Structures are given as C-alpha cells and as structure tokens.
Amino acid sequence: MSFHSYAFVLAFLPIAVLGFHFKKKIGNTGSTKFFLVLLSLIFLGFSDVRNVVILLLSMLVNYLVFMAMQKSGKKKILLAIGILLNLLALFYFKYTDSLFVPLGISFFTFSQIAFLMENYRGELSNMSLSNYSVYVTFFPKMVQGPIMLPGEMEKQLDEAIEKKADWEASFKGFALFVLGLSKKVLLADTFGVAVNHGYTNLSSLSSGDAWILMLSYTLQIYFDFSGYCDMAMGVSQMMGFSLPINFDSPYKANNILEFWKRWHMTLTRFFTKYLYIPLGGNRKGEVRTYLNMLIIFFVSGIWHGAGLTFILWGMLHGILYVVTKWLKSRRGDAKQAQQSDAKFFGTAGHVLSVACTFLYVNIAWIFFRASTLQEALSVLKKMFSFEFRKINLNFAKCFELDEFWYVMKVLKMDRFDWAHYVLMVLLLLVALAIVFFGKTAPKISEKIKPTVLSSCVLAVLLVWCILSFSNVSSFIYVNF
C-alpha cells in the first residue's frame, strides 16, 4: 500500500488514526501495541503477502540474535553474525537476480542493524518483543524511513500510548501529510513525466532540453522523497508520534558538507554512528579520516544500487566532501573562517556558493538517474555541446498539470505552442522558489491552526491530489 493511493487515504489512514486513539483508550498497552503491529503488517502485505513473510522471518532471526546477546558473553561474535545475516539478505534480494524485492528491505534491514548495534553498545535496555515489533514494523517509516534508533521509537511508543489525544497536533499532522502528498503528486510526478520522456528520447534533445532534464530530476527526487518523509511525519503526528526530520532545505546548502547535514539526515546519522565511528572516525590521523569518509560515500552509493552509476554518484559526493573538508582544515577555526567569509564575500559570495553546490549536486544526480554510464555521459555530452535551439515541444508538454492546461483551454490559449512553454517555465520557477525561498513543510504545518480557512485549503489540496492519483508513479526510494 502506498501513501498516495485511494485505499490508504480513504480507508486505511482514518481507520489507523481513529482506531489507534480508540484502542489505547479502551484497551491495555499490550493490545494497543499489537494493534499497531497488525496495522503495519496489513499496510505492508496489501500489495504482496510475501513482504510480510520475509519481514517476519527477518524479525525472528534478529530477535533471537538479540536474546542470545543478552545471555552470552560473546556479544561481539553474535553481533557480527547478526549484521552478516542482515547484509546477506539485503544483498540477495537487491543485488542478485531475485524475482522479488521485499518492500522497504533497505530501511528495515538498517533498523535491525541499529537494534543489534545499540544492544551491543549497552545503549538499549532489554527491549520487549512487543516494543521491538513496533519499532521495526511501524508503517509510516518502514518503507522509506526516516531511519529511527530503537531507543527513540521505544520512548515515542510509551508516550504516544500514555498521553491523551491532542487533536490540534493531529490537525497539524494532517496538514503536514497533505503538504507532503501535494509535493509528491502535484510536483514530483509532473517532473517525473518530463524526466522519463527526456531519458527515453535523449537523441531528440538539444542542450537546453538536457539542462532542463537535469534540473527536473533534481526537483523530482527532492519533492518525491521529502514528500514521503513529510507524509510519514504527518501520519505519525496524527497518532501521537514524532518522527525525526529527514530533510532541511538541502538545496540551500552553500557547500557539500552542509548539504549532507540537510539531505536524508537519518541515513547520514546511521552511517556516522555505525560505520564511520567504528572505522576510527577522525581518531586515527588525517589520511585515515578522509579514507573513512570516502568509504562512507562508497557504501552509500552501493546501498542505493549495485550499478556503476550509483557508485560514481557516491564517489562524486565523497571526493568533493573530502576536498572541502581538507580545505576547511587548512583555514583553522571553522567558526572564525565562516565569519571571515561572510564579511569578505557577503551575500553575493553566499549566493555563488549555493549556486555552485546546487549545480554540482545536479550533475551528480545525472549518474544517479541514468540506467547506464553511457546514458549519463550522453546527457552530459548534450548539455555541454551548447547546441541550443527551441525547446522540444513534446518535452515541454510533459510539464503540464491537467488543471492548468484546462485554464489555458478556457482562455483559448491552447492553440498556441508558446502556451506549453509558459506552463513549463512557471512550474520550474514555482518549484525553485519553494526549494530556495520556501519554508520546510514541517515548519509550515507547525504554524497552521485548525480554522475554517485552513481546513478548506487543506481539503481542496487533498481533493486535488486524490483526483490526480491515476497519474502518479511509485516513490523513487521504494526501489532503494
């Protein structure tokens, strides 16, 4: 089941939210936790029951390893076995010719590894089977994150069950869900149509088309993935939970270090805590520190996909990250250097830094999206051949939201080719304005009050999204 489906919005979501609040009011803690797990298994198995079977087998193995670690003095060996089993399962389903890839396997595998690591480090109490089950299966975060730590989830669970329903907070959660849904359905999927068309018809694209294609995917993946995380946070908030923020306007970053503090923040935290620090972090000298950083980005690339393009994407980020880190280390105190930069370069320098970082991230996304290295190089060749001509009309038509094109028809403007270009430019400008000047959806929803006006606006947005469901695609990160 997907967040952007009729089944979820019209049936599952109201049943889940109202059912949870009702169950915790009339039932005991144990039965409420069971209700949450049951909801999550229904959510996961709605499209294919094999998702549930594989998840339950994974949970059984990991909890048995956890119990063995609790009773044995050989925790390190058991931890290694547990992590190896998780990685082997992940490798088999994602990187072999497996006919079936379980939904959310990358995310629930990382959750299991975090569970075992926290236990090994002594940072996790004797987690009950019921708490563990909710931690792994909790449906808002299971498919695409954010990646929570077991201690975070355990605390959230106890608080959500014990406290009374906060209907104003639930309304804000609903607002966040609708904003995230709008980002996915109205923006990401519109850009997705253009991106798919562009990559399918590379030979017909000019340099201008190729630049727009690159920018479109950059916007698509941001609105797609951050939209999902907004929806996950919104659903959780409606139920009394608070998931960690996963995105904080990453395209506003003025260097690659800041970008990775803002993009997929819980994945960065996971790699830092469970890979970078165990590798030695920055404790074994400068060269080893930079090598550890490169390893993190190499693993990140492989985690997203086994192809060479994903590895290149990861290393493009890793190399610039290390170079930036090295340059900053040569300048002494970071805070003093930052103040010096701000004084010397001013606003213009900051804007230039943001623009250069954004361009680099754009180019790196080409390798992330392309099916092959040859395809990625073909896009780059198109971009830098500087053979500019009129934007391909069929490509421009891909940016049309049906509702806005209907307005063009009413105004008798649909017979002009330039109308298609107007809509394309408007969509790109609106999306870029949101990215660079807009507040994040969590910050917007936090200030929304349950008034008649806000309710009507959210209702219109929700209906608009529902009417567009027939044209939506699956989430990009479902594949990872």
Secondary structure by P-SEA (a helix, b strand, c coil): cccccccccccaaaaaaaaaaaaaacccaaaaaaaaaaaaaaaaacccaaaaaaaaaaaaaaaaaaaaaacccaaaaaaaaaaaaaaaaaaaaccccccccccaaaaaaaaaaaaaaaaaacccccccaaaaaaaacccccccccccccaaaaaaaaaaaacccccaaaaaaaaaaaaaaaaaccccaaaaaaaaaaaaaccccccaaaaaaaaaaaaaaaaaaaaaaaaaaaaaaaaaccccccccccccccccaaaaaaccaaaaaaaaaaccccccccccccaaaaaaaaaaaaaaaaaaacccaaaaaaaaaaaaaaaaaaaaaaaaccaaaaaaaaaaaccaaaaaaaaaaaaaaaaaaaaaaccccaaaaaaaaaaaacccccccccccccccccaaaaaaaaaaccccccaaaaaaaaaaaaaaaaaacccccaaaaaaaccccaaaaaaaaaaaaaaaaacccccccccccc
